[in-house]
Amino acid sequence: MFNITGTLKVKSAEQQVSDKFKKREFVITDNSSQYPQHISFQLTQDKCGLIEGYKVGEEMKVFFNLRGREWKSPKDGEMKYFNSLEAWKIEKAGATQGGTSAPVSEPDVTSFSASEGENDLPF
């Protein structure tokens, strides 16, 4: 589990990718170093609504998992690798457990089953 605090820069509309899968992307700006970093996250399935209620320019803390997968090109058989940052909880920056925050949700641990073949990563 990772988390980062930043300013909401972009909030995209929900996308229905297939009959059984939907996602929503957003970008935050991390100004904690000399050069601002614009970091893209995705929300999936029932987590897509977590970004509701936040406006561009607001400070937020994002809790996320790093996901990685491979894809084999059908044309030449070349392997490609992709990473994504999958957010599972968002709260207003500086919010405490008893304070005001966005709705809290726990990670969907069922989506991390060994049958997906992602557990053989060296880290």
Backbone as XML, in Angstrom:
<?xml version="1.0"?>
<chain id="A" units="angstrom">
  <residue number="1" name="MET">
    <atom name="N" x="0.836" y="-1.171" z="0.000"/>
    <atom name="CA" x="0.000" y="0.000" z="0.000"/>
    <atom name="C" x="0.885" y="1.240" z="0.000"/>
  </residue>
  <residue number="2" name="PHE">
    <atom name="N" x="0.537" y="2.196" z="-0.820"/>
    <atom name="CA" x="1.252" y="3.454" z="-0.924"/>
    <atom name="C" x="0.263" y="4.591" z="-0.729"/>
  </residue>
  <residue number="3" name="ASN">
    <atom name="N" x="0.771" y="5.788" z="-0.415"/>
    <atom name="CA" x="-0.081" y="6.967" z="-0.403"/>
    <atom name="C" x="0.748" y="8.179" z="-0.761"/>
  </residue>
  <residue number="4" name="ILE">
    <atom name="N" x="0.070" y="9.196" z="-1.268"/>
    <atom name="CA" x="0.720" y="10.435" z="-1.683"/>
    <atom name="C" x="-0.283" y="11.562" z="-1.530"/>
  </residue>
  <residue number="5" name="THR">
    <atom name="N" x="0.216" y="12.741" z="-1.220"/>
    <atom name="CA" x="-0.629" y="13.915" z="-1.099"/>
    <atom name="C" x="-0.289" y="14.871" z="-2.232"/>
  </residue>
  <residue number="6" name="GLY">
    <atom name="N" x="-1.305" y="15.446" z="-2.839"/>
    <atom name="CA" x="-1.095" y="16.372" z="-3.937"/>
    <atom name="C" x="-2.355" y="17.157" z="-4.238"/>
  </residue>
  <residue number="7" name="THR">
    <atom name="N" x="-2.291" y="17.944" z="-5.301"/>
    <atom name="CA" x="-3.395" y="18.796" z="-5.729"/>
    <atom name="C" x="-4.069" y="18.175" z="-6.944"/>
  </residue>
  <residue number="8" name="LEU">
    <atom name="N" x="-5.387" y="18.070" z="-6.890"/>
    <atom name="CA" x="-6.131" y="17.515" z="-8.027"/>
    <atom name="C" x="-5.975" y="18.428" z="-9.233"/>
  </residue>
  <residue number="9" name="LYS">
    <atom name="N" x="-5.461" y="17.873" z="-10.321"/>
    <atom name="CA" x="-5.215" y="18.635" z="-11.554"/>
    <atom name="C" x="-6.249" y="18.313" z="-12.628"/>
  </residue>
  <residue number="10" name="VAL">
    <atom name="N" x="-6.563" y="17.023" z="-12.813"/>
    <atom name="CA" x="-7.494" y="16.570" z="-13.849"/>
    <atom name="C" x="-8.411" y="15.519" z="-13.252"/>
  </residue>
  <residue number="11" name="LYS">
    <atom name="N" x="-9.688" y="15.615" z="-13.597"/>
    <atom name="CA" x="-10.688" y="14.627" z="-13.157"/>
    <atom name="C" x="-11.482" y="14.224" z="-14.392"/>
  </residue>
  <residue number="12" name="SER">
    <atom name="N" x="-11.237" y="13.026" z="-14.893"/>
    <atom name="CA" x="-11.885" y="12.553" z="-16.122"/>
    <atom name="C" x="-13.238" y="11.910" z="-15.821"/>
  </residue>
  <residue number="13" name="ALA">
    <atom name="N" x="-14.030" y="11.781" z="-16.857"/>
    <atom name="CA" x="-15.329" y="11.115" z="-16.742"/>
    <atom name="C" x="-15.137" y="9.607" z="-16.651"/>
  </residue>
  <residue number="14" name="GLU">
    <atom name="N" x="-16.111" y="8.943" z="-16.092"/>
    <atom name="CA" x="-16.098" y="7.484" z="-15.999"/>
    <atom name="C" x="-16.186" y="6.880" z="-17.401"/>
  </residue>
  <residue number="15" name="GLN">
    <atom name="N" x="-15.437" y="5.808" z="-17.633"/>
    <atom name="CA" x="-15.448" y="5.103" z="-18.925"/>
    <atom name="C" x="-15.935" y="3.680" z="-18.714"/>
  </residue>
  <residue number="16" name="GLN">
    <atom name="N" x="-16.919" y="3.275" z="-19.504"/>
    <atom name="CA" x="-17.397" y="1.895" z="-19.478"/>
    <atom name="C" x="-16.583" y="1.137" z="-20.519"/>
  </residue>
  <residue number="17" name="VAL">
    <atom name="N" x="-15.544" y="0.434" z="-20.091"/>
    <atom name="CA" x="-14.604" y="-0.235" z="-20.992"/>
    <atom name="C" x="-15.236" y="-1.474" z="-21.623"/>
  </residue>
  <residue number="18" name="SER">
    <atom name="N" x="-15.981" y="-2.242" z="-20.831"/>
    <atom name="CA" x="-16.688" y="-3.420" z="-21.323"/>
    <atom name="C" x="-17.953" y="-3.578" z="-20.482"/>
  </residue>
  <residue number="19" name="ASP">
    <atom name="N" x="-18.723" y="-4.623" z="-20.777"/>
    <atom name="CA" x="-19.949" y="-4.854" z="-20.006"/>
    <atom name="C" x="-19.666" y="-5.018" z="-18.516"/>
  </residue>
  <residue number="20" name="LYS">
    <atom name="N" x="-18.488" y="-5.548" z="-18.193"/>
    <atom name="CA" x="-18.178" y="-5.868" z="-16.792"/>
    <atom name="C" x="-17.071" y="-5.016" z="-16.181"/>
  </residue>
  <residue number="21" name="PHE">
    <atom name="N" x="-16.564" y="-4.026" z="-16.920"/>
    <atom name="CA" x="-15.446" y="-3.246" z="-16.390"/>
    <atom name="C" x="-15.611" y="-1.765" z="-16.696"/>
  </residue>
  <residue number="22" name="LYS">
    <atom name="N" x="-15.466" y="-0.940" z="-15.637"/>
    <atom name="CA" x="-15.480" y="0.511" z="-15.814"/>
    <atom name="C" x="-14.314" y="1.108" z="-15.032"/>
  </residue>
  <residue number="23" name="LYS">
    <atom name="N" x="-13.856" y="2.274" z="-15.490"/>
    <atom name="CA" x="-12.744" y="2.938" z="-14.834"/>
    <atom name="C" x="-12.909" y="4.449" z="-14.933"/>
  </residue>
  <residue number="24" name="ARG">
    <atom name="N" x="-12.155" y="5.133" z="-14.085"/>
    <atom name="CA" x="-12.143" y="6.594" z="-14.093"/>
    <atom name="C" x="-10.729" y="7.022" z="-13.747"/>
  </residue>
  <residue number="25" name="GLU">
    <atom name="N" x="-10.202" y="7.979" z="-14.493"/>
    <atom name="CA" x="-8.833" y="8.425" z="-14.274"/>
    <atom name="C" x="-8.809" y="9.836" z="-13.694"/>
  </residue>
  <residue number="26" name="PHE">
    <atom name="N" x="-7.762" y="10.114" z="-12.924"/>
    <atom name="CA" x="-7.542" y="11.461" z="-12.422"/>
    <atom name="C" x="-6.046" y="11.676" z="-12.245"/>
  </residue>
  <residue number="27" name="VAL">
    <atom name="N" x="-5.644" y="12.945" z="-12.191"/>
    <atom name="CA" x="-4.237" y="13.308" z="-12.073"/>
    <atom name="C" x="-4.087" y="14.246" z="-10.883"/>
  </residue>
  <residue number="28" name="ILE">
    <atom name="N" x="-3.059" y="13.987" z="-10.080"/>
    <atom name="CA" x="-2.715" y="14.940" z="-9.021"/>
    <atom name="C" x="-1.311" y="15.467" z="-9.290"/>
  </residue>
  <residue number="29" name="THR">
    <atom name="N" x="-1.038" y="16.660" z="-8.773"/>
    <atom name="CA" x="0.290" y="17.247" z="-8.869"/>
    <atom name="C" x="0.947" y="17.173" z="-7.501"/>
  </residue>
  <residue number="30" name="ASP">
    <atom name="N" x="2.117" y="16.548" z="-7.472"/>
    <atom name="CA" x="2.912" y="16.429" z="-6.255"/>
    <atom name="C" x="3.982" y="17.515" z="-6.303"/>
  </residue>
  <residue number="31" name="ASN">
    <atom name="N" x="3.917" y="18.461" z="-5.384"/>
    <atom name="CA" x="4.869" y="19.572" z="-5.337"/>
    <atom name="C" x="5.897" y="19.409" z="-4.223"/>
  </residue>
  <residue number="32" name="SER">
    <atom name="N" x="6.124" y="18.180" z="-3.764"/>
    <atom name="CA" x="7.021" y="17.962" z="-2.626"/>
    <atom name="C" x="8.503" y="18.013" z="-3.002"/>
  </residue>
  <residue number="33" name="SER">
    <atom name="N" x="8.820" y="18.061" z="-4.286"/>
    <atom name="CA" x="10.221" y="18.143" z="-4.692"/>
    <atom name="C" x="10.428" y="19.391" z="-5.550"/>
  </residue>
  <residue number="34" name="GLN">
    <atom name="N" x="11.634" y="19.586" z="-6.007"/>
    <atom name="CA" x="11.973" y="20.779" z="-6.797"/>
    <atom name="C" x="11.131" y="20.860" z="-8.077"/>
  </residue>
  <residue number="35" name="TYR">
    <atom name="N" x="10.860" y="19.721" z="-8.692"/>
    <atom name="CA" x="10.099" y="19.698" z="-9.935"/>
    <atom name="C" x="8.743" y="19.036" z="-9.701"/>
  </residue>
  <residue number="36" name="PRO">
    <atom name="N" x="7.649" y="19.745" z="-9.979"/>
    <atom name="CA" x="6.312" y="19.156" z="-9.778"/>
    <atom name="C" x="6.146" y="17.880" z="-10.609"/>
  </residue>
  <residue number="37" name="GLN">
    <atom name="N" x="5.500" y="16.894" z="-10.025"/>
    <atom name="CA" x="5.226" y="15.634" z="-10.701"/>
    <atom name="C" x="3.720" y="15.515" z="-10.899"/>
  </residue>
  <residue number="38" name="HIS">
    <atom name="N" x="3.306" y="15.224" z="-12.119"/>
    <atom name="CA" x="1.891" y="15.051" z="-12.447"/>
    <atom name="C" x="1.654" y="13.549" z="-12.551"/>
  </residue>
  <residue number="39" name="ILE">
    <atom name="N" x="0.908" y="13.010" z="-11.608"/>
    <atom name="CA" x="0.788" y="11.565" z="-11.459"/>
    <atom name="C" x="-0.634" y="11.133" z="-11.762"/>
  </residue>
  <residue number="40" name="SER">
    <atom name="N" x="-0.763" y="10.183" z="-12.689"/>
    <atom name="CA" x="-2.058" y="9.681" z="-13.132"/>
    <atom name="C" x="-2.450" y="8.442" z="-12.334"/>
  </residue>
  <residue number="41" name="PHE">
    <atom name="N" x="-3.697" y="8.429" z="-11.858"/>
    <atom name="CA" x="-4.256" y="7.301" z="-11.118"/>
    <atom name="C" x="-5.510" y="6.814" z="-11.819"/>
  </residue>
  <residue number="42" name="GLN">
    <atom name="N" x="-5.910" y="5.600" z="-11.502"/>
    <atom name="CA" x="-7.193" y="5.109" z="-11.990"/>
    <atom name="C" x="-8.006" y="4.541" z="-10.843"/>
  </residue>
  <residue number="43" name="LEU">
    <atom name="N" x="-9.308" y="4.713" z="-10.972"/>
    <atom name="CA" x="-10.283" y="4.099" z="-10.070"/>
    <atom name="C" x="-11.030" y="3.076" z="-10.904"/>
  </residue>
  <residue number="44" name="THR">
    <atom name="N" x="-11.350" y="1.930" z="-10.342"/>
    <atom name="CA" x="-12.056" y="0.907" z="-11.108"/>
    <atom name="C" x="-13.312" y="0.441" z="-10.374"/>
  </residue>
  <residue number="45" name="GLN">
    <atom name="N" x="-14.251" y="-0.043" z="-11.162"/>
    <atom name="CA" x="-15.485" y="-0.651" z="-10.680"/>
    <atom name="C" x="-16.199" y="0.241" z="-9.662"/>
  </residue>
  <residue number="46" name="ASP">
    <atom name="N" x="-16.497" y="-0.277" z="-8.484"/>
    <atom name="CA" x="-17.266" y="0.471" z="-7.482"/>
    <atom name="C" x="-16.470" y="1.614" z="-6.854"/>
  </residue>
  <residue number="47" name="LYS">
    <atom name="N" x="-15.192" y="1.736" z="-7.148"/>
    <atom name="CA" x="-14.363" y="2.824" z="-6.612"/>
    <atom name="C" x="-14.439" y="4.095" z="-7.471"/>
  </residue>
  <residue number="48" name="CYS">
    <atom name="N" x="-15.075" y="4.038" z="-8.634"/>
    <atom name="CA" x="-15.124" y="5.185" z="-9.552"/>
    <atom name="C" x="-15.730" y="6.428" z="-8.920"/>
  </residue>
  <residue number="49" name="GLY">
    <atom name="N" x="-16.619" y="6.264" z="-7.981"/>
    <atom name="CA" x="-17.279" y="7.400" z="-7.345"/>
    <atom name="C" x="-16.466" y="8.077" z="-6.260"/>
  </residue>
  <residue number="50" name="LEU">
    <atom name="N" x="-15.322" y="7.525" z="-5.872"/>
    <atom name="CA" x="-14.531" y="8.106" z="-4.789"/>
    <atom name="C" x="-14.077" y="9.536" z="-5.077"/>
  </residue>
  <residue number="51" name="ILE">
    <atom name="N" x="-13.928" y="9.902" z="-6.333"/>
    <atom name="CA" x="-13.419" y="11.225" z="-6.697"/>
    <atom name="C" x="-14.531" y="12.280" z="-6.715"/>
  </residue>
  <residue number="52" name="GLU">
    <atom name="N" x="-15.785" y="11.828" z="-6.646"/>
    <atom name="CA" x="-16.902" y="12.778" z="-6.596"/>
    <atom name="C" x="-16.755" y="13.656" z="-5.366"/>
  </residue>
  <residue number="53" name="GLY">
    <atom name="N" x="-17.128" y="14.897" z="-5.486"/>
    <atom name="CA" x="-17.035" y="15.807" z="-4.358"/>
    <atom name="C" x="-15.706" y="16.537" z="-4.273"/>
  </residue>
  <residue number="54" name="TYR">
    <atom name="N" x="-14.741" y="16.146" z="-5.074"/>
    <atom name="CA" x="-13.462" y="16.847" z="-5.119"/>
    <atom name="C" x="-13.431" y="17.734" z="-6.351"/>
  </residue>
  <residue number="55" name="LYS">
    <atom name="N" x="-12.841" y="18.915" z="-6.184"/>
    <atom name="CA" x="-12.744" y="19.875" z="-7.283"/>
    <atom name="C" x="-11.282" y="20.058" z="-7.668"/>
  </residue>
  <residue number="56" name="VAL">
    <atom name="N" x="-11.056" y="20.371" z="-8.934"/>
    <atom name="CA" x="-9.707" y="20.663" z="-9.404"/>
    <atom name="C" x="-9.138" y="21.779" z="-8.530"/>
  </residue>
  <residue number="57" name="GLY">
    <atom name="N" x="-7.911" y="21.593" z="-8.077"/>
    <atom name="CA" x="-7.247" y="22.558" z="-7.218"/>
    <atom name="C" x="-7.257" y="22.172" z="-5.751"/>
  </residue>
  <residue number="58" name="GLU">
    <atom name="N" x="-8.071" y="21.194" z="-5.381"/>
    <atom name="CA" x="-8.130" y="20.754" z="-3.980"/>
    <atom name="C" x="-6.964" y="19.834" z="-3.638"/>
  </residue>
  <residue number="59" name="GLU">
    <atom name="N" x="-6.502" y="19.932" z="-2.390"/>
    <atom name="CA" x="-5.471" y="19.038" z="-1.877"/>
    <atom name="C" x="-6.127" y="17.740" z="-1.430"/>
  </residue>
  <residue number="60" name="MET">
    <atom name="N" x="-5.491" y="16.626" z="-1.762"/>
    <atom name="CA" x="-6.035" y="15.325" z="-1.378"/>
    <atom name="C" x="-4.916" y="14.351" z="-1.098"/>
  </residue>
  <residue number="61" name="LYS">
    <atom name="N" x="-5.254" y="13.330" z="-0.324"/>
    <atom name="CA" x="-4.337" y="12.231" z="-0.048"/>
    <atom name="C" x="-4.923" y="10.997" z="-0.733"/>
  </residue>
  <residue number="62" name="VAL">
    <atom name="N" x="-4.106" y="10.355" z="-1.563"/>
    <atom name="CA" x="-4.549" y="9.200" z="-2.344"/>
    <atom name="C" x="-3.821" y="7.954" z="-1.843"/>
  </residue>
  <residue number="63" name="PHE">
    <atom name="N" x="-4.582" y="6.932" z="-1.521"/>
    <atom name="CA" x="-4.042" y="5.627" z="-1.142"/>
    <atom name="C" x="-4.184" y="4.733" z="-2.369"/>
  </residue>
  <residue number="64" name="PHE">
    <atom name="N" x="-3.114" y="4.025" z="-2.734"/>
    <atom name="CA" x="-3.141" y="3.290" z="-3.998"/>
    <atom name="C" x="-2.258" y="2.052" z="-3.940"/>
  </residue>
  <residue number="65" name="ASN">
    <atom name="N" x="-2.484" y="1.180" z="-4.908"/>
    <atom name="CA" x="-1.663" y="-0.007" z="-5.132"/>
    <atom name="C" x="-0.983" y="0.134" z="-6.482"/>
  </residue>
  <residue number="66" name="LEU">
    <atom name="N" x="0.241" y="-0.335" z="-6.565"/>
    <atom name="CA" x="0.980" y="-0.373" z="-7.814"/>
    <atom name="C" x="0.653" y="-1.689" z="-8.495"/>
  </residue>
  <residue number="67" name="ARG">
    <atom name="N" x="0.143" y="-1.618" z="-9.708"/>
    <atom name="CA" x="-0.225" y="-2.828" z="-10.455"/>
    <atom name="C" x="0.645" y="-2.923" z="-11.707"/>
  </residue>
  <residue number="68" name="GLY">
    <atom name="N" x="1.046" y="-4.120" z="-12.069"/>
    <atom name="CA" x="1.848" y="-4.349" z="-13.266"/>
    <atom name="C" x="1.329" y="-5.548" z="-14.029"/>
  </residue>
  <residue number="69" name="ARG">
    <atom name="N" x="1.429" y="-5.500" z="-15.346"/>
    <atom name="CA" x="0.970" y="-6.625" z="-16.163"/>
    <atom name="C" x="1.779" y="-6.674" z="-17.456"/>
  </residue>
  <residue number="70" name="GLU">
    <atom name="N" x="1.724" y="-7.812" z="-18.089"/>
    <atom name="CA" x="2.416" y="-7.971" z="-19.362"/>
    <atom name="C" x="1.400" y="-8.247" z="-20.459"/>
  </residue>
  <residue number="71" name="TRP">
    <atom name="N" x="1.794" y="-7.930" z="-21.681"/>
    <atom name="CA" x="0.942" y="-8.127" z="-22.849"/>
    <atom name="C" x="1.822" y="-8.549" z="-24.012"/>
  </residue>
  <residue number="72" name="LYS">
    <atom name="N" x="1.390" y="-9.564" z="-24.712"/>
    <atom name="CA" x="2.151" y="-10.085" z="-25.846"/>
    <atom name="C" x="1.514" y="-9.598" z="-27.137"/>
  </residue>
  <residue number="73" name="SER">
    <atom name="N" x="2.302" y="-8.944" z="-27.976"/>
    <atom name="CA" x="1.816" y="-8.424" z="-29.246"/>
    <atom name="C" x="1.455" y="-9.589" z="-30.170"/>
  </residue>
  <residue number="74" name="PRO">
    <atom name="N" x="0.234" y="-9.601" z="-30.706"/>
    <atom name="CA" x="-0.144" y="-10.693" z="-31.616"/>
    <atom name="C" x="0.598" y="-10.644" z="-32.954"/>
  </residue>
  <residue number="75" name="LYS">
    <atom name="N" x="1.113" y="-9.477" z="-33.334"/>
    <atom name="CA" x="1.818" y="-9.342" z="-34.616"/>
    <atom name="C" x="3.207" y="-9.959" z="-34.595"/>
  </residue>
  <residue number="76" name="ASP">
    <atom name="N" x="4.021" y="-9.559" z="-33.596"/>
    <atom name="CA" x="5.408" y="-10.018" z="-33.589"/>
    <atom name="C" x="5.798" y="-10.793" z="-32.335"/>
  </residue>
  <residue number="77" name="GLY">
    <atom name="N" x="4.862" y="-11.006" z="-31.432"/>
    <atom name="CA" x="5.135" y="-11.776" z="-30.224"/>
    <atom name="C" x="5.960" y="-11.043" z="-29.180"/>
  </residue>
  <residue number="78" name="GLU">
    <atom name="N" x="6.226" y="-9.763" z="-29.406"/>
    <atom name="CA" x="7.016" y="-8.981" z="-28.460"/>
    <atom name="C" x="6.232" y="-8.760" z="-27.164"/>
  </residue>
  <residue number="79" name="MET">
    <atom name="N" x="6.918" y="-8.922" z="-26.029"/>
    <atom name="CA" x="6.299" y="-8.701" z="-24.725"/>
    <atom name="C" x="6.396" y="-7.230" z="-24.363"/>
  </residue>
  <residue number="80" name="LYS">
    <atom name="N" x="5.301" y="-6.683" z="-23.878"/>
    <atom name="CA" x="5.244" y="-5.303" z="-23.403"/>
    <atom name="C" x="4.790" y="-5.343" z="-21.952"/>
  </residue>
  <residue number="81" name="TYR">
    <atom name="N" x="5.223" y="-4.358" z="-21.169"/>
    <atom name="CA" x="4.886" y="-4.299" z="-19.754"/>
    <atom name="C" x="4.261" y="-2.953" z="-19.428"/>
  </residue>
  <residue number="82" name="PHE">
    <atom name="N" x="3.213" y="-2.990" z="-18.624"/>
    <atom name="CA" x="2.464" y="-1.799" z="-18.274"/>
    <atom name="C" x="2.303" y="-1.714" z="-16.762"/>
  </residue>
  <residue number="83" name="ASN">
    <atom name="N" x="2.348" y="-0.499" z="-16.245"/>
    <atom name="CA" x="2.117" y="-0.241" z="-14.829"/>
    <atom name="C" x="0.912" y="0.671" z="-14.687"/>
  </residue>
  <residue number="84" name="SER">
    <atom name="N" x="0.213" y="0.545" z="-13.588"/>
    <atom name="CA" x="-0.861" y="1.474" z="-13.275"/>
    <atom name="C" x="-0.903" y="1.688" z="-11.774"/>
  </residue>
  <residue number="85" name="LEU">
    <atom name="N" x="-1.399" y="2.851" z="-11.387"/>
    <atom name="CA" x="-1.573" y="3.196" z="-9.979"/>
    <atom name="C" x="-3.066" y="3.155" z="-9.716"/>
  </residue>
  <residue number="86" name="GLU">
    <atom name="N" x="-3.501" y="2.148" z="-8.985"/>
    <atom name="CA" x="-4.928" y="1.925" z="-8.753"/>
    <atom name="C" x="-5.317" y="2.452" z="-7.376"/>
  </residue>
  <residue number="87" name="ALA">
    <atom name="N" x="-6.031" y="3.588" z="-7.374"/>
    <atom name="CA" x="-6.460" y="4.213" z="-6.125"/>
    <atom name="C" x="-7.605" y="3.421" z="-5.514"/>
  </residue>
  <residue number="88" name="TRP">
    <atom name="N" x="-7.595" y="3.310" z="-4.175"/>
    <atom name="CA" x="-8.669" y="2.598" z="-3.489"/>
    <atom name="C" x="-9.253" y="3.402" z="-2.335"/>
  </residue>
  <residue number="89" name="LYS">
    <atom name="N" x="-8.614" y="4.554" z="-2.021"/>
    <atom name="CA" x="-9.143" y="5.435" z="-0.977"/>
    <atom name="C" x="-8.631" y="6.848" z="-1.248"/>
  </residue>
  <residue number="90" name="ILE">
    <atom name="N" x="-9.497" y="7.840" z="-1.054"/>
    <atom name="CA" x="-9.125" y="9.241" z="-1.219"/>
    <atom name="C" x="-9.682" y="10.001" z="-0.029"/>
  </residue>
  <residue number="91" name="GLU">
    <atom name="N" x="-8.862" y="10.900" z="0.512"/>
    <atom name="CA" x="-9.369" y="11.757" z="1.587"/>
    <atom name="C" x="-8.786" y="13.153" z="1.424"/>
  </residue>
  <residue number="92" name="LYS">
    <atom name="N" x="-9.462" y="14.119" z="2.018"/>
    <atom name="CA" x="-8.970" y="15.488" z="1.962"/>
    <atom name="C" x="-7.638" y="15.547" z="2.697"/>
  </residue>
  <residue number="93" name="ALA">
    <atom name="N" x="-6.687" y="16.307" z="2.159"/>
    <atom name="CA" x="-5.369" y="16.414" z="2.779"/>
    <atom name="C" x="-5.507" y="16.971" z="4.185"/>
  </residue>
  <residue number="94" name="GLY">
    <atom name="N" x="-4.797" y="16.384" z="5.123"/>
    <atom name="CA" x="-4.832" y="16.826" z="6.502"/>
    <atom name="C" x="-5.982" y="16.253" z="7.298"/>
  </residue>
  <residue number="95" name="ALA">
    <atom name="N" x="-6.845" y="15.464" z="6.676"/>
    <atom name="CA" x="-7.974" y="14.869" z="7.397"/>
    <atom name="C" x="-7.454" y="13.806" z="8.349"/>
  </residue>
  <residue number="96" name="THR">
    <atom name="N" x="-8.086" y="13.705" z="9.491"/>
    <atom name="CA" x="-7.711" y="12.690" z="10.467"/>
    <atom name="C" x="-8.797" y="11.640" z="10.519"/>
  </residue>
  <residue number="97" name="GLN">
    <atom name="N" x="-8.541" y="10.561" z="11.231"/>
    <atom name="CA" x="-9.521" y="9.487" z="11.333"/>
    <atom name="C" x="-10.877" y="10.010" z="11.793"/>
  </residue>
  <residue number="98" name="GLY">
    <atom name="N" x="-10.895" y="10.926" z="12.781"/>
    <atom name="CA" x="-12.156" y="11.449" z="13.282"/>
    <atom name="C" x="-12.616" y="12.690" z="12.544"/>
  </residue>
  <residue number="99" name="GLY">
    <atom name="N" x="-11.804" y="13.199" z="11.615"/>
    <atom name="CA" x="-12.118" y="14.440" z="10.914"/>
    <atom name="C" x="-12.952" y="14.223" z="9.679"/>
  </residue>
  <residue number="100" name="THR">
    <atom name="N" x="-13.133" y="15.293" z="8.941"/>
    <atom name="CA" x="-13.904" y="15.234" z="7.705"/>
    <atom name="C" x="-13.053" y="14.619" z="6.612"/>
  </residue>
  <residue number="101" name="SER">
    <atom name="N" x="-13.603" y="13.656" z="5.930"/>
    <atom name="CA" x="-12.890" y="13.043" z="4.820"/>
    <atom name="C" x="-13.885" y="12.474" z="3.834"/>
  </residue>
  <residue number="102" name="ALA">
    <atom name="N" x="-13.381" y="12.126" z="2.679"/>
    <atom name="CA" x="-14.224" y="11.497" z="1.665"/>
    <atom name="C" x="-14.607" y="10.109" z="2.161"/>
  </residue>
  <residue number="103" name="PRO">
    <atom name="N" x="-15.611" y="9.491" z="1.567"/>
    <atom name="CA" x="-15.992" y="8.146" z="1.990"/>
    <atom name="C" x="-14.799" y="7.206" z="1.969"/>
  </residue>
  <residue number="104" name="VAL">
    <atom name="N" x="-14.685" y="6.415" z="2.993"/>
    <atom name="CA" x="-13.559" y="5.494" z="3.142"/>
    <atom name="C" x="-13.965" y="4.126" z="2.620"/>
  </residue>
  <residue number="105" name="SER">
    <atom name="N" x="-13.076" y="3.523" z="1.865"/>
    <atom name="CA" x="-13.326" y="2.158" z="1.418"/>
    <atom name="C" x="-12.044" y="1.367" z="1.563"/>
  </residue>
  <residue number="106" name="GLU">
    <atom name="N" x="-12.174" y="0.108" z="1.742"/>
    <atom name="CA" x="-11.021" y="-0.766" z="1.892"/>
    <atom name="C" x="-10.655" y="-1.353" z="0.537"/>
  </residue>
  <residue number="107" name="PRO">
    <atom name="N" x="-9.404" y="-1.774" z="0.361"/>
    <atom name="CA" x="-9.008" y="-2.357" z="-0.919"/>
    <atom name="C" x="-9.759" y="-3.650" z="-1.188"/>
  </residue>
  <residue number="108" name="ASP">
    <atom name="N" x="-10.014" y="-3.887" z="-2.454"/>
    <atom name="CA" x="-10.690" y="-5.112" z="-2.865"/>
    <atom name="C" x="-9.636" y="-6.203" z="-2.991"/>
  </residue>
  <residue number="109" name="VAL">
    <atom name="N" x="-9.409" y="-6.941" z="-1.905"/>
    <atom name="CA" x="-8.356" y="-7.947" z="-1.905"/>
    <atom name="C" x="-8.680" y="-9.126" z="-2.801"/>
  </residue>
  <residue number="110" name="THR">
    <atom name="N" x="-9.930" y="-9.305" z="-3.179"/>
    <atom name="CA" x="-10.270" y="-10.413" z="-4.065"/>
    <atom name="C" x="-9.694" y="-10.211" z="-5.457"/>
  </residue>
  <residue number="111" name="SER">
    <atom name="N" x="-9.383" y="-8.955" z="-5.839"/>
    <atom name="CA" x="-8.843" y="-8.715" z="-7.175"/>
    <atom name="C" x="-7.359" y="-9.039" z="-7.260"/>
  </residue>
  <residue number="112" name="PHE">
    <atom name="N" x="-6.742" y="-9.457" z="-6.159"/>
    <atom name="CA" x="-5.326" y="-9.745" z="-6.161"/>
    <atom name="C" x="-5.062" y="-11.233" z="-5.988"/>
  </residue>
  <residue number="113" name="SER">
    <atom name="N" x="-5.852" y="-12.050" z="-6.633"/>
    <atom name="CA" x="-5.704" y="-13.494" z="-6.475"/>
    <atom name="C" x="-4.522" y="-14.025" z="-7.274"/>
  </residue>
  <residue number="114" name="ALA">
    <atom name="N" x="-3.993" y="-15.130" z="-6.831"/>
    <atom name="CA" x="-2.849" y="-15.743" z="-7.502"/>
    <atom name="C" x="-3.185" y="-16.210" z="-8.898"/>
  </residue>
  <residue number="115" name="SER">
    <atom name="N" x="-4.448" y="-16.413" z="-9.195"/>
    <atom name="CA" x="-4.828" y="-16.914" z="-10.504"/>
    <atom name="C" x="-4.588" y="-15.889" z="-11.600"/>
  </residue>
  <residue number="116" name="GLU">
    <atom name="N" x="-4.377" y="-14.640" z="-11.238"/>
    <atom name="CA" x="-4.124" y="-13.615" z="-12.256"/>
    <atom name="C" x="-2.682" y="-13.654" z="-12.760"/>
  </residue>
  <residue number="117" name="GLY">
    <atom name="N" x="-1.824" y="-14.400" z="-12.120"/>
    <atom name="CA" x="-0.455" y="-14.542" z="-12.593"/>
    <atom name="C" x="0.415" y="-13.339" z="-12.303"/>
  </residue>
  <residue number="118" name="GLU">
    <atom name="N" x="-0.026" y="-12.431" z="-11.443"/>
    <atom name="CA" x="0.759" y="-11.237" z="-11.161"/>
    <atom name="C" x="1.588" y="-11.388" z="-9.893"/>
  </residue>
  <residue number="119" name="ASN">
    <atom name="N" x="1.486" y="-12.513" z="-9.217"/>
    <atom name="CA" x="2.190" y="-12.680" z="-7.960"/>
    <atom name="C" x="3.611" y="-13.207" z="-8.144"/>
  </residue>
  <residue number="120" name="ASP">
    <atom name="N" x="4.063" y="-13.391" z="-9.364"/>
    <atom name="CA" x="5.395" y="-13.889" z="-9.599"/>
    <atom name="C" x="6.403" y="-12.757" z="-9.838"/>
  </residue>
  <residue number="121" name="LEU">
    <atom name="N" x="6.022" y="-11.512" z="-9.524"/>
    <atom name="CA" x="6.932" y="-10.397" z="-9.707"/>
    <atom name="C" x="8.026" y="-10.459" z="-8.649"/>
  </residue>
  <residue number="122" name="PRO">
    <atom name="N" x="9.231" y="-10.011" z="-8.973"/>
    <atom name="CA" x="10.358" y="-10.133" z="-8.048"/>
    <atom name="C" x="10.359" y="-9.106" z="-6.926"/>
  </residue>
  <residue number="123" name="PHE">
    <atom name="N" x="9.296" y="-8.340" z="-6.766"/>
    <atom name="CA" x="9.255" y="-7.352" z="-5.674"/>
    <atom name="C" x="7.937" y="-7.386" z="-4.970"/>
  </residue>
</chain>
